[in-house]
Amino acid sequence: MFKRLFTPIAIGSMVVRNRIVMPPMHMGYGAMDGTVTEKYRDYYEARAKGGTGLIITEACAVNPERKYGLLPLCLYDDALLPSWKELADAVHRHGAKLAAQLMDPGPESMKILTGIDPVGPSPVAGRGIFRSMPRELSSSEIEAIVEDFGHAVRRAQQAGVDAVEIHAAHGYALVGSFMSPFFNKRTDAYGGSLERRAKILLDIIKSARDKVGPDFPLIVRIAGDERRTGGRTLQESQFIARILVDAGVDAIEVSGGTIPTVFWAVVAPSGTPLALNADFAHAIKQVVDIPVISVGRINTPRLAEFVLETGKADMVSMGRALHADPELPNKAAAGDLEDIAPCIACNIGCIGTVVQGQHATCIVNPAAGKEREMALVPADKPKHVLVAGGGPAGLEAARVAALRGHKVTLCEKEQKLGGQINIASVPPFMQEISQLIQYLSTQAQKAGVQVELGKEVTPELIDERKPDVLIVATGARPLIPEALQGVDRHNVVTAWEVLTGHEASLAGNVVIVGGGLVGCETADFLAQTTDNLGVAPTHVTILEMQDRLALDGNSEARHLLMERLREKQVTIMLKAKAKEIVDDGVLFTRDGQDVSVQDAEYVILATGAKSADNLSAAVKDKVAEVYVIGDARNPATALQATSDAAWAGREI
């Protein structure tokens, strides 16, 4: 099945057992002193044990005065090396190779958080959320930074790390910004021509080679195409790749996009093209004779094999896929593909939590980053566990409890499993998330969970079954704003109803009250312009009280969603508070004025959700242990639901 994925490959003097790479991903598991923490060791060791060939750590600081974020990994002091040696030993125990990625934040110092002044090739701002203007570096400062990188490479070698990767991608951080014509406006030796923009990187490579010799593997990550006006093109990247080979680089990892402008292409969300940078990698591969690694949306072993088989790349980076399932390589090698926890590209646990300053986690794998504390331990005393609800929370809790040795029955009142995921997967580009239910359903069954569909858990059923433990995972229901006049009219439906087949989806003109993620995705599902005469048009108006839409969505997917709403000519009314629903539309206030939307056939409510737990209070005296999890406890996200469930299944 996998003729190429599991064949060894050499990167310079380093032989990697297979073609699977764990690329750099910022986890937020660090410590103030920059050492490799136990949490990091556990995380990377789990991926090594799971069969990954090469693990590249998240970006490491090369100077204590220029850290990326608050708690990064660091390689700026020899005192840090014992913790790196422990990490290298942990990874090597399982036959994997370890590389450290090195990065200077440069313009991305996040001064508002770190207090570090941003610096760069030129005073050109990246215009991210931190909005700070970098100071242009002098030639002598650049030379000092080059030496910082060189010494960090030397420390990695001394610690037993097998290779180093230099981060030079995405028009981002220090080296990447020097490489990008959008940010680099210099007229000295470090700017102007393509070769001069690459000088800082070439100097770093030379400094490293002077300190570690010709045999220590050096990898460089670049963007094949920066995907932005004024950025570096693919042909220019091909030219740079040839120069890097001549300079002594042993492998090139090829990404795409820029941060923050085209962030969606760097950590591509659900619905974006699979293996979206593979063609860039292929173009680089055509002009170099060293291994080329493709990164970006390679999320299954079969897709990885396809990328290799078609000659797009020599190796494949599968970051979020390995985050979701550290055992992916071993399971693929054994042919156990249905047992691989799928990455659904939601970016909620691996990206969304990190940008909020929290530790990375995962909807599909709540144990990510908690490998030690969430290890599955057999139950001391098997119990009869009854789970009410077959959404992601109920399925995860049932799966975990059964794996620990409990006798588990799951009852779902509907005729299919999935809960709100069945609704959330309906809007455009969201079908991938349904894989979560497919996976959990299969794994629950394999763990021995007895599933009963069309069966609602009631106090009477509790009396009949007499469970030792009840897990209430009954989810949520749409929140109907009772203060809004006219919510009981015949022309009012909920977004949930529309996404599950209500005839309102056939209307030609609708108003959506609520511009959160659900409201916007419903608009994306319904809206159709009059441009195509073969398609019945639907005009959608969104009324939102806030001054921006979909603030509860992740930034990468939101960016693309907003583009689609503009293309579909959705009318957006911000700072608009609905007052009354009438027969043909909605009356609302905006800027202190009374306004109306008319000629609407339906008004669709996307005004939030509320807990659907009518069970726990009624049976608290009937069952010794009762757990309320997910939206039944507090409407939030699927991440919170599966996290609740994972802990509940381990507590019993």
C-alpha positions, 0 to 999 in steps of 0.5 A: 500500500505504501511503497515510498512512505516507509522507505529510508532517505538520507539528508546529508549524513543523516539517514531517516527511517521513513519519509514522514516529518513532524514539522515545527508547530508552536505548542506553548509548552515552554518555560521562562528559562528556555529549557526543554520542559517535560511536557515538550519531551513527552509530546515529541517522544510520543510522536517518535514512538508513533513511528515518525521519521524526523521530528523538527521542534518548534522555533527556537530563540538564538538570542535571549533578547529576541525571543519569539513569544513568551515561552519559546524553546531556546538555544542561546546558552550552553546551560540549556544543553542538558535539557536538549540532550534529554529530548534527543535521547527520548526521541532516539530511544524510538528510532526517530531523528531530531532537528531543531528549528532556529528563528529570530522573530525580527519584525514579529517580536510581539512587543506588546506582549514581550517588550522586545523591540521589533527589528527587520531589514527595513521599516516596513510593518507586517500589519498584523494584530500587533501593528509595530514598526520594525527598526532597520538593522545595521550591517553590524547588527546583522553580522551579530545575529548571523553569529547567534545562529551559528552558535545555536547550530553548534549547541544543537550539535553538541546536545546530540540533535541530529540536524537544524532547520533555519526558518526563512519562510512566509515573509516572516520573522527575521530571515523570512522578511529579509528574503521577501521583496515586500519587506526588504527595501534595503540598498546595501549588501543585504537588499536590492537583488534576489541574491542580496536579499538572501545574503543573511541566510547564506551568511548564517549557513556559512557561520554554521558550517564554520562551527559544525563542519560539512557533515552536520545536516542543515535544512532550510524552510522557505515559501515556494510562493509568498502568495501576495502582491509584492512577495517572492514568486515561485521562479525566484524561489527556485533560483534561491533553492539552487543558491542554497544547494551551492551554499551547503544546505542538505534539504529544503522544506517548502511551504507557501503564503505569508504571515499575517496577510495570507495566514490561511495558506500557512496553516490552511483550514478545512476546505482549502486544497489538500497538499496545497504546497505540493506543486511548489515543492515539485517546482523546487525539486526540479532544480535541486538534487537534495531532498525536498520536503512538502508541508501543508494539508498533507493529512492522511497516509494515502495522500502522503504516499500520493505526493511522494509517488507523483514525484512532488516531493521526497518527504512529507511534513504532516504536522497537524495530522501527527498532532491529532494522532501520534501513532499515525505512522505505525497505524499506517504501516500496519494497515490500520487506517480506520484507527487513525484519528483524523486531522479535521483542519479545524485549527481550533486546538492547535492554532486557536488556543496558542494565539490566545496564549494557551497550550496547544491541544486538539479536538480529536486528540484531547491528550495532545500535550498532556501525554503523561497526565492523560495516559489511559489507566485501567479502571480499578473497578469496572462499572456500568456506564450509561451515556446520554447523547451520541455527539462528539462529547458522548462518543469520546467519553464512551470510548475512553470509559470502555477502553479503561474496562467499563461496561458502556452503553450509549443512547442517542435519541436520534436515528444517527450519531453526531449531534451538532457535528451533523449540522456544523458539517453542512456549510461549504468547506466544512464537510471534513469535520464529519470525520470526527464522528466517523472516527469516534463511532468506529473507535467506540464500537471497537472499544466495546460500547453498546450503541442504541439509536432512537433511544432517549435516556429518561428517569424511567430508563435510569430506573430500568438500567440502574447504571453506576455512572451516568454521563449526560452529553445531551448537547444544546438547543438553539437559543431563542431571544424571548425579548425579540418581538415576533420570534413566534411568527410563522416566518421565523426558523433557526439556522440549525433548521435551515442547515438540516433541510428546512424549505427556507433554504429555497427562499429568494430573500432571507434575513439572518439575525446574528452574525457569529460563525453560525450565522455567517456560515448559514449565509455562505450556505444560502447566498447565491447571486443573480450572475448565473441564470441557471441558478435561483438567486438567494439574497441574504442580509445579516444583522449583527450587534457587534462591529465585526462578524464571526468573531468566534471563528478562527482567523484563517477560516474567517478570512476565507469566509468573509471573502465568500460573503463579499463575492456572494453579495451578502448584505451586512448590517453591523451594530444592528440590534433587532427589535421586532420580526414582522411578516416581511422582515425585521425592524432594528436599530442602528446608530440610534435610528430605527431601520427595517429590512423588508421583502424577506420570506424568512427570518433565520435566528442564529442567536446562540445556544443553550444547554439541553440538560433536562436530565441530571437534576432529575436523576441526581438521587438515582445514580451514584456518579453523574457527569455533565459534559460538553454543551450540556454543561455549558455551550462552547466549542467542540474542543471543550466538548471532547476535552470534557469527555476525555477527562470524564472517561478517565475519572470514572 
